[in-house]
Amino acid sequence: MLGAYTYVKASYRDIEKLYDPTYFPLALSNPLESVLNPNCRVYVDRSKKVFSYRRLNSCEEFTEILTNFVVGIAIDPIKAVANLDTLAVYGEYGYLLEKGKSTTVVEARGKSVYPLVKEGSKVAKGERLFYVVTGKHEVRVVRSPIDGVLFAISELIPSEVQVLRAVLVKEHELTMLKRV
């Protein structure tokens, strides 16, 4: 359903500090097993604005974070800031969001939620992000409150209704990287 792969520059200790079992009640007994995929890494060279799946000289290592943990661990949903350096990859390019940069988190909840914009796309203020079908079978629209980039979509699991959270970031807060 969701199209981007998201990676964080974090140690297991960083994840343990950010992990809240009340926020993610169905995670495995070892939160590290349920949050990071240690078998999937990318390497980033910030000075050259590139990333690769092969190790690069003078590179930083980022580890894949599972999609439903992007909001809550990589992105603080209350403060709306990046907790960790986070890279979202959309095929041949990606956006790097540095720790401490501001975001806007938009939540859509209902019986069914349908994203209307692909991750990595630029969005305008007022643009439709989601269609939401309510329990009464009404259709609602959730719109973007800012001009920016749809950085990532994260699903809140478990939930009695479907909950998707869009992470929007103003373009000047991001660094575009190309794949090499």
N, C-alpha and C positions, 0 to 999 in steps of 0.2 A: 504494500500500500504506500509506504513512504519511500522516497527515492534517494536520499543522501546517506552517506556513511559518515559518521561523526567520530572524531578522534580527540583525545585529550593528552596534554603533557602533564602527567601526574604519576606520583609514586603510589604504591598501595597504601602507604601511611596517609597521603593526601585524601584518598578516597574514604578511608576509615574515618577521618575527621569530619567529612562532609555527609557521610551516610547516616540517615535517620530512619531506624526501623519502623517508627510510627508512620512515616510518610510512605514507605515501601513495605507494607506488612507481609506480602507473599514472597519476598526474596528468599533465597536459600539461606541456610544457617550461616554460611560464610559469605558475607556480602560481596567480597571481591570476586567470587565465582559468578555472581549474578550481574555484576556491573560492567566489568572489563572483559574483553576478549584478548588475552595475551598472545594468541596466535596470529593476530592481525594488527600489523603496525605500519605506520608510514614515517618517512623521514623528511624533515623540513629544513631548508636552508633559507632563512629569512632574508639574508643579504641579497640573494639572487632571486628571491620571490618564487621559489619552486618547491615542489614536493615529489617524492618518489616512493615506490614500494621496495626499492633497493636502498641500502645504506649509502649516503652521500658523505663526502668529506665535509667536515665542520657542520654536521647536521644535528638536529634535535630529534629525539624519538618520541612519537605520539602513539598511543595505544587506543584501539577502538573501544568506544563506550557504547553499550547497547542503547538503542533508540529511546526506550521508555525511561531511561535514566538521565537523558540530556537535561531536561528541566527537572531540577531538584538536586542535581550534583554538579554538572558543568555550569548550569545557569541557575542562579538563585531566583525563584519565582516571586518572592516577596520584595526583595531589594531591586530586582531586575538588573543584575549585573553578572558578568562572567566570573565564576569562582575559580576557573582554571583557563589556561590557554587552550582554546578549542578550535579545531579545524573541521569544517564540513566540506566533504568532497562530493562533487556532482559530475563525475566522469573525468574529463580532461582538465578541469579547473576546480579550485576550491577557494573558500574564504577562511581566513584566519581571524579569529576574534580573541584579542588578548585579555588576560586576566584583569579585572577591574573595569573593563569597558561597559558602558550602559547598553541595555537592551529594552525591548518592550515585549512582554509576554501577553498574548491574547488567548483566552480560553474559550472553547466552544464545547458545550455539553448538551446531549440530547439522546433520544432513542437511537438515532443514527446521525453520524457527522461525516460530511463529505468535503475533503479539501478541494478547492477550485484553482489553486495556484501551486505550481511546482516549486519545490525547495530550490534555492539558488536564484530564483527570479526576482527582478525588481518589482516593487509594488508601489502604488500611489495611495495617498491618503484617501480613504473612502472606497477603495477597491474591495471587491468581494473576496474574502479568504475562504469561508466555509458556508455550505448549506447545512442547516440543522433541522432534522425531523424530530418533532417533539412527541411526547407520549400521546398527545391528542391528534397526531398526524398532521400537525400544522408545519409549514416550512418557514424557517427563519433564516436570515442572512447575518453573518458576522463579517464586519468590514475592518479594514486596516485603519488604525488611528494615526498612522504616520506614513511618510514617504520613506522607503528604505528597501532592504533586501529580506526576503523570507529565508532566514538562515537555517532553520530546522523546524520540524514538526515532531512533537513528542506525545506519545499516548500515555495517559495515566492509567496504570493497571495495578490492582484491581479497582473496579468501579461498578456501581450498580447501573449507571448509564455510560454511554461512550463519551470520553473526554479527550479531546485533542488540544494541545497547546502549541501555538505558533510562536516562534521566537523571531521577532523582527529587529533588525539592526539598521541604524542609519549608515549609509554607504561609506561615509568618511571614517567610521569607527572600524572598518574592516580592511584587511589587506588581501588583495586577490593574488592567488598563487597558481602557477601553471604546472602541470604534470610533466616530468621528464623521464 
